């Protein structure tokens, strides 16, 4: 008896698209840089890869592009054989909508996507636009040039026949562990933090924090200890840290402090970052950095920068310095 059955599968190729607007203000001051010298855009991400736009006011190569500006899109992150489509648009600033579009998307059927072999690979035009024509056009206004760059990264997936569809419930481990902490069932350690006491489970703390693991089960640790006095963390901060350790979610600061004050919330997050660093809770530390970035303003940038330097938060420090370097941010 022949048990063979018909089967089918489907290969689906599509693009993950993203755009970046690159503005060059003070175009006339960029002229004279020399062939091969460029102005680079900020890094932007599309399809899981980093990209950048390079504008060459005096052309990329002196031998054949001295009369033209050159524009290229470059792969700015690690990648091998990244296939993509591109589009570069000079924005008409007269309001007439006569934008100059150089699109690879329109030629996809003719030549297929462009393959970038490695980091630094480029797609673009050595002779993007004749410089004299550009400078007398509506693409430059008030000495400003605007370009839109679109990247479409090709993704291919295989779709096979679906045998079944069963709904799987999301993990509730964090909720269960948080409930265990709040119930105090099975707790074997008490932390005295100021006037408040917090009960917890040594094994859970040790699993989450290298500092607690060494304190309870390390070579000089004491597995029988049942009380620890904490002197360098505020009670509310320690409570927030425990909630994160058990739930793996950023704690509700307003619920813990009982205040909706933005200033108090920022101060709490700053202290929580310091506690996360003290107990080697790397994920909590990064979450605090992200929260402080969101709340950054002229009133908090100085204290946040000092905190970032003290606790070696390079990303947060870079954000603070960039914020402070913009006069408009400081009022």
Secondary structure, DSSP 8 states (H G I E B T S, - for coil): --------EEEEEEEEEEEEEEEEESHHHHTTS-TT--EE---EEETTEEEEEEEETT-S-HHHHTTEEEEEEEE-S--SSEEEEEEEEE--TTSS---EEEESGGGHHHH--EEE-STT-EEEEEEEEEHHHHHTSTTEETTEEEEEEEEEEEEEEEEE------------HHHHHHHHHHHTTT--EEEEETTEEEEE-HHHHHHH-HHHHHHHHSTT--TT--EEEE-SS-HHHHHHHHHHHHH-S---HHHHHT---HHHHHHHHHHHHHHHHHTT-HHHHHHHHHHHHHT--TTTHHHHHHHHHHTT-HHHHHHHHHHHT-GGGG-
